[in-house]
Amino acid sequence: MDHRVNHELSPMACPHTLADVDLFGPGAAEHWYEAYPILHDAAPVARLPGQGLTPDRDAFILTKYADIARVVRDWERFPPTLSLLVAQIQQSGKMAREMPDIDAMVQSIVALRPTPELWRAHRQQLTDPWVGPGAKRHEAMIRGHVDDLIAGFADRATIDFVADFARPLPQRTMASVLGFPLEDVTQLAIWGNAQVMSYVHGCGHNNVLTAEQTAEKFRLLAGFSDYVRDKVREKRAAPRDDMISFLTQVRYEALDRKLSDDEINGIVYAMVIGGLETTQYALAEQAQIVCETPGLFDRLKADRASIRPFIEEGMRLRSPTQGLSTRITSRDEVFQGVEVPAGSTLHLRWAAANIDPEEFEDPLTLKLDRKAVTRHLAFSAGPRVCPGAGLSRLEQTIAWNRLCDGLDGIAYAPGNTFLHQPGIMLGTMELKLELEPAA
């Protein structure tokens, strides 16, 4: 089966030269992996004139591993774009919650983690025990969700892997981690989609929404804030073994006080944004890699130790988040011989860095014996590495172990288009698979 049929269905033509490359236009997702080698060779630092934070400043797309790794590890030299907004809010003298179009997550950042030091403390005490290194506590819970989903399609020969497995697994998992009832997952998914609206429907490298889209986003999220506040009140009164209960009771050592309802709301907002998308997209792309690699499923089934490198290589080869404009240059810089003035926006194209031939030998090949297999940038790196990486890796590991337990093989079913959603995520919209139950 030609899994490149999506190229023919894209409104954009496949790029052959640098002049053809457009990472952000309609249909671009179908051609990203043809564009990256062109950028590596012809424009590893690509200028976007007038697309910086103000019209008199430029943005630059970085695609080389060494450049992006240097940027993400140096907070002071390449401050996060969000830090400028935080500084602006602090200088205004206003409370963040009083300012229009400032969502709960930004409000929480201003209050709890506006500096690198507080960012690190916030992570170590408030999130690591639940979605970082402490995610192992959820192993039995995740296994239960995986088994329930597999049981749901056990008697079916064909499934939509996205709708039946890859999407509901992180939705159920994050609901359980936070302490939301599973019957609310459908509504939580609607709110989750609203939270990531800019990353899916926003225009350009800055993911800009129209005024109408922004208004709709905040209208939807008003209901989410009310829902979370209700749950926070419930759990303050009767705490249980979940993350929101923990946040209602903990004394935040860095500020020597407990957290307010608004601050907890912002933390929950961030957890939902980060906890749903990456895992869904990673699982769907990994399933495609299995279908396209003869003998791979048999190897995973026979040697469960190979599942971990398979997951890491899958995220390297097909990064869930392709790139984000998350950093600013604090001084004049030079990348790959290109001068980048102070105040420029850097669009970090993690997906391109993860197939950089100067960093990864034979970069487009899945290698289960690749050395330092976790050094990819799918979760970024440095002090702002994705806080939920531990939870996502655990979900993926359990998912493939249980799929190997329950199946003897998977293959593409007829009718796949392999089309991806718009935006900057590598999100396959549907994936029809034929399943071979275990003997």
Steps between C-alpha positions, in 0.01 A plus 500: 500500500625849414503682832592821315148536359469800731741688271253480216214618722688799643415847368876565497743348252794295624810723526802433278698823550534758775257727316234230541537467877217631719476344844184685603263515202187287444600138447859556615486207742488255213840620375700589811736207470580588140563863601744430784789361290462801269527736796795310645689536172392841375375702797570346843419844641204635302395862542132597527513876430276717715362202691663569835316630805462836325490575125849653510652173623555168329453140599741220413431130454774281650519143366841371613525289813809677639340844472170402661669301777712804582199729512275287722774443756575871554201680655687826566647543152186379320211588731159345440259718304254457785744662742454830316125481558557417867732800537246724330225386737726553802600849385136599445425466870172326417390158613528258211143379548376855437660521154308398186608195299734375774419135554517307826838346422669839446338633818644204689846550349504864610410398855698179546789472254604827335876430534722203409552426869128494576432307180735228624350500851147484358591202291686311771233535769170539313514306172790251507327276759202460266604525135881498511727248674214416737275386217577135580237526774240491220614174341204288615251771413637542147508125447134487597407766246705330227336165569151653498563663163645181350202302632273751330623400156604141570223355283554738209725426205539868405528809720581869479812491714480874572137510614500159667835507677758776450266790584297358792800353684664833598157653559411231752846503652511875557147496646610234748824678590318826571207334674220561251228234455527300178142588404625858452766402244286595200450853631864522610604415144299796370677730745834345411438577133420860592827531692710391201291688244784737411740211435251339261313787337737792556679659206873521442784408730342701783174301477288816492123459536244737355301720738202271451704187575649660811157597627372146443802353678444710812126435490563126511770526764280703733307180557823313564608745768164465674528121483853495646405741780212274598737201514757698700235588760392137521855377548593764755213370709562130434845434349571175317803345331516724194697799380237767568452375856876516546510858368227607742697369798867560415701791640705637211845521656642752252243762608431354847124493457211294368357542150191701414213360295606715202856368521382140508272576206803620301702189582211278390471704178866431422462130579211464257684688224808281531339174603275418207661587170854362509405147601215475251713608207798287604290182522335561162832558324658198670216282375575620148869423543405146607279456193777626272785293650479126423571283803502789748188397691631144533827635639322723753280209603794263544739747664317740729825681582492632144177691568679783677744579215214456254301770682797738512588443135135544405486839670830599340393397150152655521498759772151570641568874537691603191613842620412809703605864505593495866827693535641852449862602448618726783810605304629486145568139400643303210354163399651308209667822381173693504485815713194508725445837673402538864125494549437250222250218541636146462274233360651175626422224252554198722381254236766617256769486770399141576588389146812716466759280324780680681363371831335169411660241275257380234240733654190378314549138606350345814790355700415315818870483588566872452732635769364760746155440358334761724709795381234609250319830557139382474447618860745790460792497750662706771319676786171524306486140381141374487392434862270215393761304304508229767125444486493495120783249480327278755172508307675411176697218661197340662294548183743311278561225756128432529443525125777242458326281759163518329592499132714300260514779247363827367481621141348784304135453411369633167387861476770691687580853381776559758399866516612708796323774689611860435734683734838401637418154641554182297147381569365227273125556485403134463682171459315192383673181609436128458571302815618141536399376848757303697473128447 
